[in-house]
Amino acid sequence: VRTSALRDTVHWAPTLDPEVLKLATNDIVRESNVHTLMHCWVVAAVVRDKLRAGLGRLKSAPITAGAAGAADPGADALRAALRRAVEEAHTVAALDAGAVGEAVELARTLVAEDSRSETAVLLLMRALDATGRAADALRAGHDYRRRLADETGLDPSRTLGEQERAIAGRMAVHAARMRQDLAGLFEQRARTLGLVRYALERARRLEVV
């Protein structure tokens, strides 16, 4: 029960403890056979593992047969599209979980299977950039742009250009920081050499005296 007072008037109002309400909500969710994760930092790794397991089941599933015993092209095409979507989601989940090396290999496989897939190229660029290989990421985008133009005469979407500019911008910032660090090292070395020269000169003077 909540009480409040204003100008000597006391108000009584029923209320629910928010913690009790939270626990009751969780009980309802569990009774509905829904599993929840209370800590978001583990979600990416769990999603990656679930997608990996689902992809394994898709790869091992038998080929669909029609009523006459022949293969069903429509069902097989649908399963192939589903497998592709799961593979792309698996790559994203690996990136989100910090498994950048695994993400690079998954993205390379996607590009090898469909070299015209911009989604696969974007994932590869993102994975390479996450491993510190920004130049390789830009090269992958450039190769896709040239390949698409040669094979289809089309240009990639605006998203590819935006990702290229973002990666190039981070490279420029990193290069500027490296130049500053090198300049600081050279300045420190110059000061150290000056101190050494000063110490040697003092030693010579002491020897002469």
Buried (B, 14 or more C-beta within 10 A) or exposed (E): EEEEEEEEEEEEEEEEEEEEEEEEEEEEEEEEEEEEEEEEEEEBBEBBEEBBEBBEEBEEEEEEEEEEEEEBEEEEEEBEEEBBEBBBBBBBBBBBBEBBEBBBEBBBEBBEEEBEBBBBBBBBBBBBBBEEBBEBBBEBBEEBBEBBEEEEEEEBEEEBEEBBEEBBEEBEEEEEEEEEEEEEEEEEEEEEEEEEEEEEEEEEEEEEE
